[in-house]
Amino acid sequence: MLEIYNEHIFDLFQDPKYRSKEGLKIREQKDQGIFVEGLSVFPVQTYDEIAQYIEYGTALRTIGATNMNATSS
C-alpha cells in the first residue's frame, strides 16, 4: 500500500518517523515489470488479514488541512 504525496511515493506500512523524505523510486525490470523499489510485501491468506492491513495503512496516511477541507489527504 503506497501513498503519493507532494510528488513522492511513501510506503504506508512503514512508520512515518523512519520514512525517507525523498520517498521510494519507481523501477522497471524485464522480469518484474514496473514496481516500487522497497515497498513492503506481506503475504495474506484471508480477507480479514487484507482488511487489517488496509486499516493499518489507512491510519498512517499523510493528512494536511486545506482552505476547503480540514482533513484533506
C-alpha positions in Angstrom: 0.0 0.0 0.0 1.5 3.3 -1.0 0.8 7.0 -0.9 1.8 9.6 -3.4 2.2 12.9 -1.5 3.9 16.0 -2.8 5.1 14.0 -5.9 6.9 11.5 -3.6 5.9 7.8 -3.1 5.7 6.5 0.5 5.2 3.0 2.0 2.1 3.2 4.2 3.3 0.2 6.2 6.4 2.0 7.3 6.3 4.2 10.4 6.4 7.9 9.2 9.3 8.6 11.6 11.5 6.3 9.6 10.4 7.2 6.1 12.9 8.7 3.7 12.0 12.3 2.8 12.8 11.5 -0.8 10.3 8.7 -0.9 10.6 5.4 -2.9 11.6 5.0 -6.5 9.6 3.5 -9.4 11.7 1.0 -11.3 11.2 -1.3 -14.3 12.8 -4.7 -15.0 12.2 -7.2 -17.7 11.3 -10.0 -15.3 9.3 -7.9 -12.8 7.8 -5.2 -14.9 7.1 -1.8 -13.3 7.4 -1.8 -9.5 8.1 0.4 -6.5 11.5 -0.4 -5.1 11.5 -1.0 -1.3 7.7 -1.3 -1.0 6.6 -3.7 1.8 5.2 -7.0 0.8 3.0 -9.1 3.2 1.5 -12.4 2.1 -2.1 -12.9 3.3 -4.4 -15.9 3.4 -7.8 -14.4 4.3 -9.9 -11.4 3.7 -9.6 -10.5 7.4 -5.9 -10.2 7.0 -6.3 -7.9 4.0 -8.8 -5.7 5.9 -6.3 -5.4 8.9 -3.5 -4.3 6.6 -5.8 -1.8 4.8 -6.9 -0.4 8.1 -3.3 -0.1 9.4 -2.1 1.6 6.2 -5.0 4.0 6.1 -4.2 5.1 9.6 -0.7 6.1 8.5 -1.7 8.3 5.6 -0.5 11.9 5.5 -3.3 14.3 6.3 -3.0 18.0 5.8 -5.5 20.8 6.1 -6.5 23.0 3.2 -8.7 26.0 3.0 -11.6 23.9 1.7 -11.2 20.8 3.8 -9.7 20.4 7.2 -8.8 16.7 6.7 -7.7 16.6 3.1 -5.4 13.8 2.2 
